[in-house]
Amino acid sequence: MKKRKVALSVLAASILLFLTACGQPSMQAAVDKPVIKIGYLPITHAGPLYMDEHMEEGKYGEYELEMVKFNSWPDLMDALNTGRIDGASVLVELAMKAKEKGIDLKAVALGHKDGNVVISSKDIESANDLKGKTFAIPHTYSSHNILLYEMLKNEGLSLEDVNVVEMAPPEMPAALSEQRISGYVVAEPFGALAVKNNIGKVLHHSDAIWADSYCCVLVLRQDFMDLQTKATQSLVTQYVESGKHAEKKDEAVYEAFSQYMKVEREVLELSLGWISFENLRIEETEYNTLRDFVLEMELMENPPVFEDFVDNTYIDEAM
């Protein structure tokens, strides 16, 4: 008799659970959504991803976004190249290098436009004053390295005239303050930090050196895109909408960014003032200019051509 009561109790509980699930199809659908793991570093340039997460996956609802934070580009690229994440907001040159090595990645959107600044100590008046000085970049495979190269070239100098060092972005403002370096160029908000803390100044904005320069892009693994075409489209569509929202730079934007970037409001305001999140489509002309720089600087022997690296299918549908 006791066993029979237990069996009836289990059966009743099972029926209740079934009826509850049937009455909540949205919860069941949520379970079936693909989880898209996107890697990022806590920088201003990953803004559309912050807005996507803040807006609770937007109105499209075809996926769940899992933001995976990294503290360095090498760690992020290792995770991306080995398939531990599905995509990333990353320096375009790093993604190009991975593609050159045979990692099947596709760039589906820009991370931002503009928003890079060359920061120097206050005694530096022009690029000529950097001769013999130490200057920091985040990575050899970066648009920041190209900006430095082009800035020096415009002044009749070369990279050999400057002691170029790779440095973790968060370390750069302190290194400038301690006079270990005379300047740096890096993703935001680290330029704004130097300006707001009165330890450095803007020597050049990126558009004064290289118009329409590309820096960070949203890349996805091709195997993920092949398996989750619908979710990929939903992600890119929401990414574009999130970029438009980020461009408003209203209170919701500051709230979203502050969840990922631990900086003072004034620093974030200055940083966002330099950057644009409108029209995040990767254009062939601008990409080819980037590729030409990569070849000129001998950063890669065979950087990927536009058709092999960029997939605008999803962003064209979104726009």
C-alpha positions in Angstrom: 0.0 0.0 0.0 2.8 2.4 0.9 4.6 1.6 -2.4 1.4 2.3 -4.3 1.1 5.7 -2.7 4.6 6.6 -3.5 4.1 5.5 -7.1 0.9 7.6 -7.4 2.8 10.6 -5.9 5.5 10.3 -8.5 3.0 10.0 -11.3 1.1 13.0 -10.1 4.3 15.0 -9.9 5.2 13.9 -13.4 1.8 14.9 -14.8 2.0 18.3 -13.1 5.5 18.9 -14.5 4.3 18.0 -18.0 1.3 20.3 -17.8 3.4 23.1 -16.6 5.8 22.7 -19.4 3.0 22.6 -21.9 1.5 25.8 -20.5 4.8 27.7 -20.9 6.1 27.2 -24.5 8.3 30.3 -24.3 10.4 28.6 -21.6 10.7 25.5 -23.7 11.8 27.5 -26.7 14.4 29.3 -24.5 15.9 25.9 -23.7 16.2 25.2 -27.5 17.9 28.4 -28.3 21.5 28.1 -29.4 24.0 29.7 -27.0 26.5 31.9 -28.9 29.7 32.4 -27.1 31.4 35.6 -28.1 34.8 36.6 -26.7 35.7 40.2 -25.9 38.2 42.5 -24.1 36.6 45.2 -21.9 37.1 48.1 -24.3 34.9 50.7 -25.9 35.3 49.1 -29.3 33.1 46.1 -28.3 30.2 48.4 -27.7 27.5 46.8 -29.8 27.9 43.5 -27.9 27.4 45.3 -24.6 24.2 46.8 -25.9 23.0 43.4 -27.2 23.5 41.8 -23.8 22.0 44.8 -22.0 18.9 44.8 -24.2 18.3 41.1 -23.2 18.9 39.6 -26.6 16.8 42.2 -28.4 13.5 41.5 -30.1 14.7 38.7 -32.3 15.1 36.0 -29.7 16.8 33.4 -31.9 19.8 32.9 -29.6 21.2 33.5 -26.2 24.4 35.5 -26.0 27.1 34.4 -23.7 29.8 37.1 -23.4 33.2 35.6 -22.5 35.7 38.1 -21.1 39.5 37.8 -21.8 42.3 39.9 -20.5 44.6 39.6 -23.5 44.4 39.2 -27.2 46.5 36.0 -27.3 44.2 34.3 -24.8 41.1 35.4 -26.8 42.6 34.2 -30.1 43.6 30.8 -28.6 40.0 30.3 -27.5 38.7 31.4 -30.9 41.1 29.3 -33.0 40.4 26.1 -31.0 36.6 26.5 -31.1 36.1 27.2 -27.4 34.2 30.3 -28.4 32.0 30.8 -31.5 33.2 34.3 -32.3 34.8 37.4 -31.0 35.1 41.2 -31.2 38.8 41.3 -32.1 41.5 43.3 -33.8 41.0 42.7 -37.5 44.7 42.0 -38.2 44.7 39.2 -35.6 41.7 37.6 -37.3 43.4 38.0 -40.7 46.5 36.3 -39.4 44.4 33.4 -38.1 42.7 33.1 -41.5 46.1 33.1 -43.2 47.1 30.2 -40.9 44.0 28.2 -42.0 41.5 29.0 -39.2 38.2 29.3 -41.0 36.9 32.6 -39.7 34.6 35.2 -41.3 34.3 38.9 -40.5 30.6 39.8 -40.5 30.7 43.4 -39.2 32.9 46.2 -37.9 33.2 46.7 -34.2 33.1 50.5 -34.6 34.4 53.4 -36.7 37.1 55.8 -35.7 37.8 56.0 -31.9 41.5 55.5 -31.9 43.8 58.3 -30.7 47.6 58.7 -30.6 48.5 59.7 -27.0 51.8 61.4 -26.1 53.4 63.0 -23.2 52.9 66.8 -23.1 56.4 67.7 -24.3 55.8 65.9 -27.7 54.7 68.4 -30.3 54.8 66.2 -33.4 55.8 62.8 -34.6 59.3 64.1 -35.2 59.7 64.5 -31.4 59.2 60.7 -31.0 62.5 59.9 -32.7 64.6 57.8 -30.3 61.7 57.6 -27.8 59.8 54.6 -26.6 56.3 54.2 -27.9 53.7 51.5 -27.0 51.3 49.5 -29.1 49.0 46.7 -28.0 50.1 44.2 -30.7 52.1 44.0 -33.8 49.0 42.7 -35.6 46.9 45.7 -35.0 45.7 48.9 -36.7 47.4 50.8 -34.0 50.7 49.6 -35.3 49.7 50.7 -38.8 48.6 54.1 -37.5 52.0 54.5 -35.8 53.7 53.4 -39.1 51.7 55.8 -41.2 52.1 58.7 -38.8 55.9 58.3 -38.7 56.0 57.9 -42.5 54.1 61.2 -43.0 56.9 62.9 -41.0 59.7 61.2 -43.0 60.4 58.7 -40.2 60.2 54.9 -39.9 59.4 52.4 -37.2 63.2 52.0 -36.8 63.4 55.6 -35.6 61.3 54.7 -32.6 61.6 52.1 -29.9 58.3 50.3 -30.4 57.2 48.0 -27.6 54.1 45.8 -27.1 52.3 46.5 -23.9 49.0 45.5 -22.3 46.5 48.4 -22.8 45.7 48.9 -19.1 49.4 49.4 -18.4 49.9 52.2 -20.9 48.5 55.2 -19.0 50.6 54.3 -15.9 53.7 53.8 -18.1 53.2 57.2 -19.7 52.8 58.8 -16.2 56.0 57.2 -15.0 57.8 58.3 -18.2 58.6 54.7 -19.2 57.1 55.5 -22.6 56.6 58.8 -24.5 53.3 57.8 -26.1 51.0 55.1 -27.2 48.1 54.2 -29.5 45.5 51.7 -28.4 41.8 50.9 -28.2 39.6 53.0 -26.0 39.1 53.9 -23.2 42.9 54.0 -22.5 43.5 57.2 -24.5 40.7 59.0 -22.7 42.1 57.8 -19.4 45.4 59.6 -20.1 43.6 62.8 -21.1 41.1 62.9 -18.2 43.9 62.2 -15.7 46.0 64.9 -17.2 49.0 62.7 -17.9 49.0 62.9 -21.6 47.4 64.6 -24.6 45.9 63.6 -28.0 48.6 64.0 -30.6 46.4 62.8 -33.5 43.0 61.2 -34.0 43.0 58.2 -36.3 41.0 59.8 -39.1 43.7 62.5 -39.5 46.3 59.7 -40.2 44.3 57.1 -41.9 40.8 58.0 -43.1 38.1 55.3 -42.7 40.6 53.0 -40.9 39.4 49.6 -39.7 40.3 48.4 -36.2 38.0 45.8 -34.5 35.6 43.5 -36.2 33.0 40.9 -35.2 34.2 37.5 -36.5 32.5 34.1 -36.3 33.8 30.6 -36.9 32.6 29.2 -40.2 31.6 25.9 -38.6 29.3 27.7 -36.3 27.8 29.8 -39.1 27.1 26.6 -41.2 25.5 24.9 -38.2 23.5 27.9 -36.9 22.6 30.0 -40.0 19.3 31.3 -38.5 20.9 32.2 -35.2 23.8 33.9 -37.0 21.4 36.1 -38.9 19.6 37.0 -35.7 22.9 37.8 -34.0 24.1 40.1 -36.8 20.7 41.8 -37.1 20.6 42.5 -33.4 24.2 43.6 -33.5 23.4 46.2 -36.1 20.5 47.4 -34.0 22.6 47.5 -30.9 25.2 49.6 -32.8 22.5 52.1 -33.7 21.4 52.2 -30.0 25.0 52.7 -28.9 25.3 55.6 -31.2 22.7 57.5 -29.2 25.1 57.6 -26.3 22.2 58.1 -23.9 21.8 57.0 -20.3 21.0 53.4 -21.3 24.3 53.2 -23.3 26.4 54.5 -20.3 24.6 52.0 -18.1 25.3 49.1 -20.5 29.0 50.0 -21.1 29.6 50.5 -17.4 28.7 46.9 -16.7 31.7 45.8 -18.8 34.1 48.7 -18.4 35.1 49.9 -14.9 35.9 53.5 -15.8 34.7 56.8 -14.5 31.7 58.4 -16.3 33.8 61.3 -17.6 36.3 59.0 -19.1 33.6 57.0 -20.8 31.9 60.1 -22.1 35.1 61.3 -23.7 35.9 57.9 -25.1 32.4 57.5 -26.7 32.7 61.0 -28.1 35.5 59.9 -30.3 33.8 56.7 -31.7 31.0 55.8 -34.0 28.9 52.7 -34.2 26.9 53.6 -37.3 27.1 51.6 -40.5 29.1 48.7 -39.4 29.3 47.1 -42.8 32.8 46.1 -44.0 33.5 47.8 -47.3 35.8 46.2 -49.9 37.7 49.4 -50.7 38.6 50.1 -47.1 39.5 46.5 -46.4 41.8 46.5 -49.4 43.5 49.6 -48.1 44.1 47.8 -44.8 45.4 44.7 -46.7 47.8 46.9 -48.7 49.2 48.3 -45.4 49.7 44.8 -44.1 51.6 43.9 -47.2 53.6 47.1 -47.2 54.7 46.5 -43.6 55.4 42.9 -44.2 53.1 41.8 -41.4 51.8 38.9 -43.4 52.9 37.1 -46.6 49.5 36.2 -47.8 46.7 38.2 -46.0 43.3 37.0 -46.9 41.5 38.7 -49.8 38.2 40.3 -49.2 36.1 37.5 -50.7 37.7 34.9 -48.6 37.5 36.8 -45.3 34.5 39.0 -45.3 30.9 37.7 -45.4 28.4 40.6 -45.8 25.5 38.3 -46.4 24.1 38.7 -42.9 24.6 42.4 -42.5 23.1 43.2 -45.9 20.0 41.3 -44.8 20.0 43.2 -41.5 20.3 46.6 -43.1 
